[in-house]
Amino acid sequence: MSNRNNAATCYFLDVGQGTSQVIILNGHHAIIIDTGQRCKETNPLLALLKNFTIQTIEVLILSHNDSDHIGDIENILAPHQEQIRRVFIYLSTQNANPTAILL
């Protein structure tokens, strides 16, 4: 897995029932879409972030609040909390209109 300094590369990771998409920017920055469900083993997303020695997660996008999309959020946040610049969460409930929140 190599990435040129000025290139953007997208990875689609099998993280259980769902997928996680990661866009690596300039070698050490990332945009992450969903974290996948809680893994009993190492989450492939964590392995990818470690492999690229990600310095900054520019945006963490959580597409909706089902466990197969955000179930492993704690394991992603714990080692990378200070590296995350923005979090975008799309929330929906059965009784309300969907709401998007940018933190």
MDTraj code that builds the backbone (N, CA, C; nanometers):
import mdtraj as md
import numpy as np

residues = "MET SER ASN ARG ASN ASN ALA ALA THR CYS TYR PHE LEU ASP VAL GLY GLN GLY THR SER GLN VAL ILE ILE LEU ASN GLY HIS HIS ALA ILE ILE ILE ASP THR GLY GLN ARG CYS LYS GLU THR ASN PRO LEU LEU ALA LEU LEU LYS ASN PHE THR ILE GLN THR ILE GLU VAL LEU ILE LEU SER HIS ASN ASP SER ASP HIS ILE GLY ASP ILE GLU ASN ILE LEU ALA PRO HIS GLN GLU GLN ILE ARG ARG VAL PHE ILE TYR LEU SER THR GLN ASN ALA ASN PRO THR ALA ILE LEU LEU".split()
xyz = np.array([
    [0.0833, -0.1180, 0.0000],
    [0.0000, 0.0000, 0.0000],
    [0.0875, 0.1240, 0.0000],
    [0.1037, 0.1832, -0.1125],
    [0.1807, 0.3061, -0.1167],
    [0.0915, 0.4186, -0.1649],
    [0.1294, 0.5387, -0.1314],
    [0.0498, 0.6552, -0.1672],
    [0.1454, 0.7701, -0.1958],
    [0.1392, 0.8247, -0.3148],
    [0.2241, 0.9388, -0.3481],
    [0.1844, 1.0581, -0.2641],
    [0.2788, 1.1471, -0.2425],
    [0.2552, 1.2598, -0.1531],
    [0.1357, 1.3457, -0.1907],
    [0.1081, 1.3651, -0.3173],
    [-0.0016, 1.4534, -0.3575],
    [-0.1230, 1.3766, -0.4082],
    [-0.1292, 1.2491, -0.3835],
    [-0.2379, 1.1669, -0.4355],
    [-0.3447, 1.1442, -0.3293],
    [-0.4632, 1.1112, -0.3762],
    [-0.5717, 1.0674, -0.2877],
    [-0.6054, 0.9247, -0.3283],
    [-0.6102, 0.8367, -0.2310],
    [-0.6399, 0.6966, -0.2569],
    [-0.7551, 0.6547, -0.1675],
    [-0.8512, 0.5837, -0.2260],
    [-0.9691, 0.5410, -0.1504],
    [-0.9628, 0.3908, -0.1254],
    [-0.9925, 0.3520, -0.0022],
    [-0.9964, 0.2118, 0.0378],
    [-1.1362, 0.1790, 0.0876],
    [-1.1856, 0.0632, 0.0483],
    [-1.3133, 0.0121, 0.0952],
    [-1.2823, -0.1097, 0.1811],
    [-1.3126, -0.1010, 0.3093],
    [-1.2735, -0.2035, 0.4039],
    [-1.3935, -0.2854, 0.4500],
    [-1.3769, -0.4149, 0.4533],
    [-1.4781, -0.5049, 0.5065],
    [-1.4632, -0.5037, 0.6579],
    [-1.5589, -0.4452, 0.7262],
    [-1.5540, -0.4338, 0.8726],
    [-1.6742, -0.5044, 0.9348],
    [-1.6954, -0.6266, 0.8927],
    [-1.8085, -0.7037, 0.9434],
    [-1.9259, -0.6934, 0.8496],
    [-2.0428, -0.6629, 0.9035],
    [-2.1640, -0.6542, 0.8226],
    [-2.1598, -0.5344, 0.7279],
    [-2.0902, -0.4290, 0.7655],
    [-2.0847, -0.3084, 0.6836],
    [-1.9482, -0.2873, 0.6212],
    [-1.9290, -0.1687, 0.5657],
    [-1.7993, -0.1309, 0.5103],
    [-1.7584, 0.0034, 0.5687],
    [-1.6303, 0.0270, 0.5648],
    [-1.5752, 0.1563, 0.6014],
    [-1.4985, 0.2062, 0.4802],
    [-1.5148, 0.3315, 0.4483],
    [-1.4398, 0.3902, 0.3376],
    [-1.3384, 0.4870, 0.3965],
    [-1.2174, 0.4789, 0.3445],
    [-1.1103, 0.5666, 0.3915],
    [-1.0441, 0.6289, 0.2699],
    [-1.0351, 0.7603, 0.2721],
    [-0.9631, 0.8322, 0.1675],
    [-0.8357, 0.8850, 0.2313],
    [-0.7222, 0.8384, 0.1808],
    [-0.5925, 0.8838, 0.2296],
    [-0.5486, 1.0009, 0.1425],
    [-0.5186, 1.1123, 0.2064],
    [-0.4786, 1.2350, 0.1378],
    [-0.3336, 1.2673, 0.1716],
    [-0.2549, 1.2952, 0.0723],
    [-0.1163, 1.3383, 0.0925],
    [-0.0378, 1.2458, 0.1846],
    [-0.0720, 1.1187, 0.1858],
    [0.0061, 1.0209, 0.2595],
    [-0.0243, 1.0069, 0.4071],
    [-0.0610, 1.1164, 0.4774],
    [-0.0762, 1.1072, 0.6229],
    [-0.2026, 1.1746, 0.6769],
    [-0.2976, 1.2023, 0.5896],
    [-0.4252, 1.2609, 0.6291],
    [-0.5361, 1.1694, 0.5784],
    [-0.6496, 1.1675, 0.6477],
    [-0.7563, 1.0756, 0.6082],
    [-0.8935, 1.1378, 0.6244],
    [-0.9845, 1.0902, 0.5419],
    [-1.1278, 1.1117, 0.5570],
    [-1.1859, 0.9725, 0.5754],
    [-1.2647, 0.9534, 0.6810],
    [-1.3197, 0.8216, 0.7125],
    [-1.4711, 0.8289, 0.7084],
    [-1.5314, 0.7319, 0.6408],
    [-1.6769, 0.7205, 0.6365],
    [-1.7137, 0.5889, 0.7042],
    [-1.7744, 0.5980, 0.8190],
    [-1.8184, 0.4851, 0.9009],
    [-1.7010, 0.4049, 0.9570],
    [-1.7258, 0.3437, 1.0728],
    [-1.6204, 0.2687, 1.1413],
    [-1.6457, 0.1191, 1.1409],
    [-1.7658, 0.0786, 1.1016],
    [-1.8001, -0.0628, 1.1050],
    [-1.8462, -0.1051, 1.2425],
    [-1.8821, -0.2304, 1.2527],
    [-1.9302, -0.2830, 1.3806],
    [-1.8128, -0.3167, 1.4708],
    [-1.8415, -0.3283, 1.5999],
    [-1.7377, -0.3628, 1.6971],
    [-1.6761, -0.4967, 1.6577],
    [-1.5450, -0.4995, 1.6483],
    [-1.4735, -0.6189, 1.6045],
    [-1.4157, -0.6938, 1.7237],
    [-1.4252, -0.8259, 1.7191],
    [-1.3610, -0.9071, 1.8217],
    [-1.2102, -0.9080, 1.7998],
    [-1.1703, -0.8981, 1.6743],
    [-1.0295, -0.8912, 1.6382],
    [-0.9982, -0.7468, 1.6023],
    [-0.8791, -0.7219, 1.5531],
    [-0.8406, -0.5864, 1.5153],
    [-0.9242, -0.5388, 1.3974],
    [-0.9804, -0.4213, 1.4109],
    [-1.0580, -0.3598, 1.3041],
    [-0.9629, -0.3264, 1.1887],
    [-0.9974, -0.3657, 1.0645],
    [-0.9120, -0.3334, 0.9496],
    [-0.8880, -0.1832, 0.9346],
    [-0.9822, -0.1032, 0.9798],
    [-0.9658, 0.0422, 0.9743],
    [-0.8489, 0.0868, 1.0621],
    [-0.8401, 0.0335, 1.1835],
    [-0.7284, 0.0676, 1.2720],
    [-0.5955, 0.0246, 1.2113],
    [-0.5941, -0.0924, 1.1497],
    [-0.4716, -0.1415, 1.0864],
    [-0.4287, -0.0497, 0.9722],
    [-0.5237, -0.0033, 0.8930],
    [-0.4917, 0.0872, 0.7818],
    [-0.4378, 0.2199, 0.8331],
    [-0.5026, 0.2760, 0.9350],
    [-0.4560, 0.4034, 0.9910],
    [-0.3145, 0.3902, 1.0463],
    [-0.2862, 0.2784, 1.1089],
    [-0.1521, 0.2552, 1.1631],
    [-0.0504, 0.2380, 1.0507],
    [-0.0883, 0.1647, 0.9462],
    [0.0015, 0.1401, 0.8335],
    [0.0446, 0.2706, 0.7668],
    [-0.0475, 0.3651, 0.7543],
    [-0.0162, 0.4920, 0.6897],
    [0.0337, 0.5974, 0.7882],
    [0.0463, 0.5633, 0.9136],
    [0.0842, 0.6596, 1.0182],
    [0.0083, 0.7909, 0.9998],
    [-0.1241, 0.7784, 1.0064],
    [-0.2113, 0.8944, 0.9855],
    [-0.1866, 0.9977, 1.0941],
    [-0.1603, 1.1204, 1.0520],
    [-0.1365, 1.2303, 1.1443],
    [-0.2641, 1.3069, 1.1754],
    [-0.3540, 1.3162, 1.0771],
    [-0.4773, 1.3938, 1.0946],
    [-0.5932, 1.3217, 1.0268],
    [-0.7026, 1.3084, 1.0990],
    [-0.8277, 1.2644, 1.0376],
    [-0.9056, 1.3924, 1.0119],
    [-0.9076, 1.4336, 0.8862],
    [-0.9700, 1.5610, 0.8497],
    [-1.1196, 1.5594, 0.8802],
    [-1.1868, 1.4505, 0.8439],
    [-1.3300, 1.4380, 0.8691],
    [-1.3611, 1.2919, 0.9001],
    [-1.4381, 1.2707, 1.0052],
    [-1.4951, 1.1394, 1.0363],
    [-1.6441, 1.1517, 1.0116],
    [-1.6940, 1.0798, 0.9125],
    [-1.8351, 1.0860, 0.8751],
    [-1.9028, 0.9588, 0.9229],
    [-2.0084, 0.9751, 1.0011],
    [-2.0876, 0.8618, 1.0480],
    [-2.2223, 0.8709, 0.9784],
    [-2.2454, 0.7821, 0.8823],
    [-2.3598, 0.7963, 0.7919],
    [-2.4946, 0.7767, 0.8611],
    [-2.5009, 0.6905, 0.9602],
    [-2.6210, 0.6766, 1.0419],
    [-2.5881, 0.5918, 1.1632],
    [-2.6796, 0.5870, 1.2577],
    [-2.6481, 0.5324, 1.3891],
    [-2.6766, 0.3837, 1.4063],
    [-2.6693, 0.3054, 1.3005],
    [-2.6782, 0.1598, 1.3142],
    [-2.5423, 0.1052, 1.3567],
    [-2.5433, -0.0024, 1.4337],
    [-2.4180, -0.0543, 1.4903],
    [-2.3197, -0.1022, 1.3843],
    [-2.3669, -0.1429, 1.2666],
    [-2.2727, -0.1863, 1.1636],
    [-2.2036, -0.0683, 1.0949],
    [-2.2428, 0.0532, 1.1303],
    [-2.1781, 0.1723, 1.0759],
    [-2.0977, 0.2484, 1.1812],
    [-2.1422, 0.2446, 1.3074],
    [-2.0722, 0.3210, 1.4124],
    [-2.0362, 0.2370, 1.5342],
    [-2.0538, 0.1063, 1.5256],
    [-2.0349, 0.0204, 1.6427],
    [-1.8942, 0.0191, 1.6997],
    [-1.7925, 0.0474, 1.6174],
    [-1.6550, 0.0443, 1.6664],
    [-1.5979, 0.1855, 1.6860],
    [-1.6845, 0.2822, 1.7030],
    [-1.6402, 0.4212, 1.7150],
    [-1.5472, 0.4420, 1.8341],
    [-1.5724, 0.3757, 1.9453],
    [-1.4870, 0.3944, 2.0634],
    [-1.3436, 0.3521, 2.0362],
    [-1.3262, 0.2400, 1.9655],
    [-1.1915, 0.1923, 1.9356],
    [-1.1196, 0.2812, 1.8347],
    [-1.1949, 0.3518, 1.7526],
    [-1.1340, 0.4444, 1.6569],
    [-1.1006, 0.5753, 1.7270],
    [-1.1929, 0.6242, 1.8104],
    [-1.1709, 0.7517, 1.8778],
    [-1.0577, 0.7468, 1.9801],
    [-1.0507, 0.6390, 2.0560],
    [-0.9555, 0.6327, 2.1672],
    [-0.8125, 0.6695, 2.1261],
    [-0.7537, 0.6047, 2.0261],
    [-0.6155, 0.6395, 1.9929],
    [-0.6009, 0.7606, 1.9012],
    [-0.7113, 0.8097, 1.8451],
    [-0.7023, 0.9161, 1.7444],
    [-0.7800, 1.0419, 1.7808],
    [-0.8289, 1.0525, 1.9017],
    [-0.9182, 1.1624, 1.9399],
    [-0.8592, 1.2999, 1.9103],
    [-0.7328, 1.3200, 1.9406],
    [-0.6713, 1.4511, 1.9196],
    [-0.6375, 1.4772, 1.7738],
    [-0.6432, 1.3754, 1.6902],
    [-0.6107, 1.3906, 1.5491],
    [-0.7322, 1.4221, 1.4627],
    [-0.8525, 1.4113, 1.5192],
    [-0.9744, 1.4296, 1.4404],
    [-1.0139, 1.5771, 1.4399],
    [-1.0218, 1.6346, 1.3200],
    [-1.0578, 1.7770, 1.3083],
    [-1.2076, 1.8005, 1.3092],
    [-1.2841, 1.7175, 1.2367],
    [-1.4293, 1.7352, 1.2273],
    [-1.4985, 1.5995, 1.2322],
    [-1.6160, 1.5989, 1.2918],
    [-1.7006, 1.4798, 1.2919],
    [-1.8360, 1.5210, 1.2360],
    [-1.8835, 1.4464, 1.1388],
    [-2.0138, 1.4709, 1.0784],
    [-2.1011, 1.3502, 1.1095],
    [-2.2117, 1.3718, 1.1792],
    [-2.3004, 1.2632, 1.2196],
    [-2.4379, 1.2870, 1.1591],
    [-2.4897, 1.1853, 1.0944],
    [-2.6239, 1.1915, 1.0389],
    [-2.7132, 1.1097, 1.1301],
    [-2.8021, 1.1747, 1.2008],
    [-2.8895, 1.1076, 1.2966],
    [-3.0304, 1.0986, 1.2412],
    [-3.0943, 0.9858, 1.2650],
    [-3.2341, 0.9746, 1.2259],
    [-3.3062, 0.8880, 1.3279],
    [-3.4306, 0.9208, 1.3485],
    [-3.5162, 0.8403, 1.4353],
    [-3.6474, 0.8187, 1.3621],
    [-3.7248, 0.7265, 1.4094],
    [-3.8526, 0.6979, 1.3440],
    [-3.9517, 0.8122, 1.3611],
    [-3.9372, 0.8910, 1.4675],
    [-4.0369, 0.9942, 1.4971],
    [-3.9954, 1.1353, 1.4564],
    [-3.8765, 1.1503, 1.3989],
    [-3.8306, 1.2853, 1.3684],
    [-3.7648, 1.2879, 1.2312],
    [-3.7552, 1.4084, 1.1780],
    [-3.6840, 1.4263, 1.0528],
    [-3.5343, 1.4016, 1.0751],
    [-3.4651, 1.3459, 0.9758],
    [-3.3212, 1.3244, 0.9893],
    [-3.2489, 1.4559, 1.0176],
    [-3.1448, 1.4471, 1.0975],
    [-3.0676, 1.5641, 1.1340],
    [-2.9202, 1.5351, 1.1101],
    [-2.8521, 1.6308, 1.0512],
    [-2.7076, 1.6183, 1.0321],
    [-2.6394, 1.7140, 1.1286],
    [-2.5363, 1.6661, 1.1958],
    [-2.4641, 1.7469, 1.2948],
    [-2.3169, 1.7490, 1.2577],
    [-2.2601, 1.8663, 1.2533],
    [-2.1174, 1.8811, 1.2316],
    [-2.0554, 1.9254, 1.3625],
    [-1.9657, 1.8457, 1.4166],
    [-1.9009, 1.8783, 1.5439],
    [-1.7614, 1.9321, 1.5169],
])
top = md.Topology()
chain = top.add_chain()
for i, resn in enumerate(residues, 1):
    res = top.add_residue(resn, chain, resSeq=i)
    for name in ("N", "CA", "C"):
        top.add_atom(name, md.element.get_by_symbol(name[0]), res)
traj = md.Trajectory(xyz[None], top)
